[in-house]
Amino acid sequence: MAESRIRATYDTVAAAYDAALRDELAAKPVDRALLDALLELCPGIVADVGCGPGHVTRYLAARHRAVVGVDLSPAMVETARGAAPALSFEVGSMLDLPVADDAWSGIVAFYSIIHLTPAERARAFVEFARVLAPGGRVLVAFHVSAPGQPAGSGQHLDQWFGAPVDLDSFYLDPTDVTADLVAAGFSVSATTLRAPLPDVEYPSRRCYLLAQLDA
């Protein structure tokens, strides 16, 4: 999918997205536990890739000494900086991350791969491998299925948060995402599947993959 359409969509909804999701982790114990596990495994810099308005970044930074956020949308990055001016946020694409080789110890990618085509997703994981130090970890979260949306299907939005947008999203089979991680040089160490939390989040079945870059 053209990055320009993704960027334009998230620029359009940045304020509404932030208002809706800024406190979501408070009601998500599994998400918090997995983020805590990643931090325990990563002694160096942890990057929140596709950080949006920075709510996950702020959670990580409250528990870890070195955290950065990267997002494709300048409006999202501006929102994130406004909420946490002491943290480092940068505009950038996960297909061409603005850091040197081996720069990071860990990556969190919560729902930021769901707009990528299969080829783009594979390219993103190769880029993750480039910027992680040997033995680095990645925690990827994505939607697997939802009512009327089986794994492998796509969904187009032309309205979101009451605004006109042009955005495609994909429901991903964990087997396919695992295979892409392995092809990029990762070993998946944990797979977590969970049902949606009623009245808390979009009603999709979700998957979290914790993987380590082969040394």
C-alpha positions in Angstrom: 0.0 0.0 0.0 1.3 3.5 -0.8 2.8 5.0 2.3 1.4 8.4 1.3 -2.2 7.1 1.9 -1.3 5.6 5.3 0.5 8.8 6.3 -2.4 11.0 5.2 -5.0 8.8 7.0 -3.1 8.9 10.3 -2.4 12.6 10.0 -6.1 13.1 9.6 -7.2 11.1 12.6 -4.3 11.8 14.9 -6.1 13.9 17.6 -9.2 11.6 17.7 -7.0 8.4 17.7 -5.0 9.8 20.6 -8.2 10.7 22.6 -9.6 7.2 22.0 -6.5 5.1 22.7 -4.2 7.0 25.1 -5.3 5.0 28.2 -6.1 1.6 26.5 -3.2 -0.3 28.1 -4.8 0.2 31.5 -7.4 -2.4 30.6 -5.1 -4.8 28.8 -3.1 -7.0 31.2 -1.9 -9.4 28.6 -0.5 -6.6 26.5 1.3 -5.1 29.5 2.7 -8.4 30.5 4.2 -9.0 27.1 5.6 -5.5 26.9 7.2 -6.0 30.3 8.7 -9.3 29.2 10.3 -7.7 26.1 11.8 -5.0 28.3 13.3 -7.6 30.6 15.0 -9.2 27.6 16.4 -6.0 26.1 19.2 -4.2 27.9 19.7 -1.5 25.3 17.5 0.9 23.3 13.9 -0.3 22.7 12.0 1.3 19.7 8.3 1.6 19.4 7.9 1.3 15.6 4.6 2.7 14.4 4.3 4.4 17.7 1.3 6.6 16.8 0.5 9.1 19.5 3.0 7.5 21.8 0.9 5.8 24.5 2.8 2.5 24.2 6.1 4.4 24.0 5.3 6.2 27.3 4.4 2.9 29.0 7.8 1.5 27.9 9.7 4.6 28.9 8.3 4.5 32.4 9.9 1.1 32.9 13.1 1.2 30.7 16.0 3.6 30.5 16.2 4.0 26.7 13.1 4.1 24.6 12.4 5.8 21.2 9.3 6.2 19.0 9.1 6.2 15.2 6.0 6.8 13.1 5.2 7.5 9.5 2.7 10.2 10.4 4.1 13.7 11.3 0.9 14.5 13.0 1.2 11.4 15.2 4.8 12.3 16.1 3.8 15.8 16.9 1.0 14.5 19.2 3.5 12.1 20.8 6.0 14.8 21.5 3.4 17.0 23.0 2.4 14.4 25.5 6.0 13.4 26.4 8.5 16.1 25.4 11.3 14.4 27.2 11.1 11.3 25.0 12.6 10.9 21.5 10.1 10.6 18.6 11.0 10.7 15.0 9.1 10.5 11.7 10.2 7.5 9.7 9.1 4.5 7.7 9.5 0.9 9.0 10.5 0.0 5.4 13.5 2.4 5.8 14.2 3.1 9.4 16.2 6.2 10.2 18.9 4.5 12.3 22.2 2.7 11.8 22.7 -1.1 11.7 22.6 -2.8 15.1 21.3 0.3 16.7 18.5 -1.1 18.8 18.1 -3.9 21.4 14.4 -4.4 20.9 11.4 -3.4 18.7 7.8 -3.2 19.6 5.5 -3.2 16.6 1.9 -3.1 17.9 -0.6 -3.2 15.0 1.8 -1.3 12.7 2.3 -4.1 10.2 -1.5 -4.4 9.5 -1.4 -2.0 6.6 1.4 -3.6 4.7 1.2 -5.9 1.7 2.9 -9.3 2.1 5.9 -8.1 0.2 6.1 -4.9 2.3 5.8 -6.9 5.5 8.7 -9.2 4.5 10.7 -6.1 3.7 9.9 -4.5 7.1 11.1 -7.6 8.9 14.4 -7.5 7.0 14.7 -3.9 8.1 14.0 -4.8 11.7 16.8 -7.4 11.4 19.2 -4.7 10.1 18.6 -2.3 12.9 18.6 -4.8 15.8 21.8 -5.9 17.4 22.5 -9.7 17.2 20.2 -11.4 19.6 17.8 -8.5 19.6 14.1 -9.0 20.2 10.9 -8.0 18.4 7.4 -8.1 19.7 4.8 -7.9 16.9 1.0 -7.6 17.5 -1.7 -7.8 14.8 -5.3 -8.6 14.1 -6.0 -12.2 13.1 -9.8 -12.2 12.5 -13.0 -10.3 13.3 -16.7 -10.8 12.6 -16.9 -11.2 8.8 -13.2 -10.8 8.4 -11.3 -14.2 8.4 -7.5 -14.4 8.6 -6.1 -13.5 5.2 -8.8 -11.0 4.3 -8.6 -7.3 3.8 -10.7 -4.3 4.8 -10.9 -0.8 3.3 -11.9 2.2 5.4 -13.2 5.4 3.8 -14.4 6.8 7.1 -12.6 6.6 10.4 -13.2 8.6 13.6 -15.8 10.6 11.6 -13.3 11.7 9.0 -12.8 10.7 5.4 -9.8 8.4 4.9 -8.4 6.0 2.4 -6.9 3.1 4.3 -6.5 -0.7 3.8 -5.9 -3.1 6.6 -5.2 -6.8 6.7 -6.1 -9.7 9.0 -3.1 -11.9 9.2 -2.5 -15.6 9.7 0.0 -16.1 12.5 1.7 -18.9 10.4 2.4 -16.4 7.6 3.8 -13.7 9.9 5.9 -16.3 11.6 7.3 -17.5 8.3 8.2 -13.9 7.3 10.0 -13.4 10.6 12.0 -16.6 10.2 12.9 -15.7 6.6 14.3 -12.4 7.9 16.5 -14.2 10.4 14.4 -14.4 13.5 13.4 -17.3 15.7 9.9 -17.0 17.2 10.1 -17.9 20.9 6.5 -17.2 22.0 3.1 -17.0 20.3 0.1 -15.5 22.2 -3.4 -15.5 20.8 -6.2 -13.8 22.6 -9.9 -13.0 22.2 -11.0 -9.3 22.1 -11.9 -7.6 25.4 -15.6 -6.6 25.3 -16.3 -2.9 25.6 -12.5 -2.1 25.5 -11.3 -2.6 22.0 -12.2 -3.4 18.4 -13.6 -6.9 18.4 -10.8 -8.8 16.7 -8.9 -11.9 17.7 -5.3 -10.9 18.2 -1.8 -12.4 18.0 1.5 -11.4 19.6 4.8 -12.9 18.4 7.9 -12.5 20.4 11.0 -13.3 18.3 14.8 -13.1 18.6 17.2 -12.2 15.9 19.6 -15.1 15.3 23.1 -14.2 16.5 
